[in-house]
Amino acid sequence: MFATRGGKVHIVDPTAQAGAEAVDYVREQLPTVAASVPSGSPGSVEFIQDQASAVRGAWLVVEAVPEILDLKKKVFAQLDTQADADAIVASNSSSYASRLFTEDCETRDRMLNTHFYMPPASTALDVMSNGHTSQEVLDFVLRTFPEYGLHPFLCRKESTGFIFNRIWAAIKREALEVVAEGVSVPEDIDQMFVLNFGTKAGPFRMMDQVGLDVVLDIEEHYQKENPNLPEGPITVLRKYVDAGKLGVKSGAGFYDDYPKQG
């Protein structure tokens, strides 16, 4: 979204292949997305493997590493000193409150959660303070992000999963539990969901799009916070992940009609 107004975006990833694939995806989507933004025009996107070089000069840095708390702590400790002093440093975490990985940072007043959704046409955005985020930063995000076609919504208090993802987690979890109990199968649940709600896809197709390894990480996080949640969803997800069926990115997940990878 931040390349829709002629801006420059740097993508960082430890592996060159993943970085190149991300750039290809953005370049493919950018003309359509930019056309949907008032006064939008496609900017540029570039893969830079060195994190310190990539964030230098950026007004906004968004972390989007896997849902592993220790990894997020490590990345934010690096960004604490690597990002320019006036840069906003945000997390795209799907469930973790930024308080959990910014508490030891010297500049946590410029850090917060900004959770984006996929595909790019899904323009809602969760915004959440880490408890020390300055009001100036929050106001700037809420005021400025709509210029890039986004619709930010502020969490009024700390919430695991923020706003929409918390609601989505309940839908996703119950769908998985129905499968775990043998009541139905993914294809039938998705078809009923689409027929009843008029959506383009049901929960299992959407989980495939996110990546089942990511969904598993998120569900395990919820499970740690609330041990009373059912085990069935994690059991179902782990079976697919252990078999290498991660969804769209691996060529197969709950569905096997995706382009084969590699």
N, C-alpha and C positions, 0 to 999 in steps of 0.2 A: 504493500500500500504506500510505503514511503518513497517509492520510485515513480509515483503517479503524477507528480507535479514537477517533472524535470529534474528531480533530485538524484543524488548518487547514493547507492547502497552497497555496502561491503558485506559479503557472507564469509564467515569463518567456520572451518571444520577441520578436524585433525587429519582427515583423509582427502586426497585430491579428487578421488572418484565421487565421493558424496558431495563435495563442494561443486564439482562440475555439473552433477545432476541437479543440484539445487538452482544453479544459475540457469540451466536450460529450462527448468520448470518456470522460473520467474519470467524469463524472456518470452516464453510461449504465452503466458497468461497476461503479461503487462499491457499490451495494446488494448485488450478488451476491458481490463480493470480500469486503466487510465481514462478510457472513454466514458466510464460511468461516474467519474469524479468531476465536479464543476471546475472548469478551467484546467482540466487534467491534460498532461502530455507525458508520454513515456520518458523516463529518465534512464539511468544506466545502472547496471548491477555487475559486480565483479567479485570473484573469489580470491581471497587473500588468506593464505594458510597461517601466517604469523599474526596472532591475536593482537599484540601490542601495536603493530603497524596498522592493522585493520581499523582499530578504534580511534586512532589518532585523528583529531580534528572533527570527530562526529559529535553532533548535538544530542543524539539519542543512541544508546547501546542497549540491545535487547538480547538477553540470554535465553537460549532455547535448547539446552542440553537435556538428556534423558532425566526422568523423574527419580533421581538418586540424590538424596539430601547431601551426602558428603561431597559429591561432585559439584553440586550447586555452591556449596560453601567455598570450595576451592576456586571456582571460576569467579565468584564475587570478591574473594580476597585479592585476586589478580586485578580485576576491574577497578577495585577501590583505588589503586594507584595508576593503572594504565589509562583509564578514561580521563579526558580533559576535565579540569576542575569545574567547568560550567556545564558539563554533560549530564543528562538524565540517564540513570542506569536502571533498567527495568528487567523483570523476569516474565517469561512467557510460560511459567510453570502451570500445569493443568490442575494442580491441587494444593501444592505447598504454599503456605503463607510466607511472604518474603522475610518476615521477622525471623524465621528459623535459620536463615542463611546470611543475614546481614548484621546480626547482633554484634559481631566483632569487627565490623567495618568502621573506619574512621569517618566516612562520608555517607552514612546511612540516611541522612536527611534528604539526599537526592535519589534514593532507591525506593522502588515500589513494585507491586505486581501490575502488569498489563497483559491480560490473557486474551490472545487472539484466537479466532476460529478459522477452520478450513471448511470448504474452499474459500478463496478470496472474496467471493460474492457474499459470504456470511460476515457482515460488517459490524456486528455487535462486539463489544470489548468490555471485559471486566477490569475495573481499576480498583486497587486496594492498597492502602497505606501499610507500612511495616510497623506502625506505631510511633515512628520518629520522622516519617516523611514530612517535609515542610509543606505548609498550605500553599505556598507559592508554586511548588512543583505540581501538586495535585491540580490546582487551578489552571496551570499552563497546559497540562495534559488534557483536561476536560474541555478547554477552550480551543486548543490547537489541533488535536487529532481529527475532529470533524472536517477540517480543511483537506484531509487526505481520504475522505470518504468513509471514515470510521464513525461509529456511534458508541461512545464510551458511557458506561454505567458505573457509578461509584458504589462500592460496598460500604455500608454505613458502620459496619463493625467487622472484625476479623472473622473469616469463615473459610474452613477447609473446602476447597472446590468453588469458592467465590459465590456467584449467583446462579448463572445458568448451568455451569458444570455440576453443581450440587444437585440440581433438579435432574439433569441428564444422567447423573450417576445412579439415581434411584431407578430410572427407567431401564437403563442398561443392566443394572444388577438383577432386577426382577426378570428381565428377558432371559438372562443367563441362567437364573435359578429355575425357570420353567423348563429349559432344556436339560439342566442337571437332574431334575426330578423325572425326566422322561415323559413329560406332559405333551411336548410338541418339539418341532425341529426348527432350526433357524429360518429356513425358506418360508415356512408357513407363518411364523411370527411376523416376519418382515412383510409378507403379503397382506396380512390383516392390518398391520400398522399403516401401510400405504393406503389401503382402501378406507380405513376409518379416519385418518388424519389428512389425507391428500398430500402427503410428503412424497418426494422423489425416491426416497430410500427408507428402509426400516433400520432398527438398531444394529442388526448384525452386519448389514452392508456398510453402515457408517463406522462400526468398529473396525472392519477390514480397511477402510480408508484411513483411519487414524494409525493403525498398526497394532496388532494384538499384543506385541511385547510392551508397547507403551500403555495400552489399556490394562495389562496385567500389573505393571509397576504402579499405576494409579490405584487400582483396586487393592493391592497389597498395602498401600499407604493408608487408605480408608480403614482396612482391616486392623492395622496396628492401632489406629486411633479409637476404633470401636470393635473390640473382640466379639461382640454379640452379633455381628453381621454373619450371614450364612457363608459356609465354606464352598458351596456348590459353584458359584461364579468363578472363583479362583481355580478350582479343579478343572473346569471346562477350559478356561483360558490357558492354563499351564499345559494341558494335553496338546493343544494346537501349537503353542510356542515351542515346546520340546520337540515337536515333529518338524520344526522349521517353517510352519505355516503361519506367517505373520500378517497376511492380508495382501493388499495391492502391491506393496513393495517387494514381496517375495514371490508373487505370482499366484499365490493361493492362500486362503484363510478359511473362513466359513464358506466362502465360494471359491471356485477354481476356474472362473472364466476371465481372469485377468491376464494381460500380456506376461509371458514368462520372462523372468529376469536373467541376465547373463547369457 
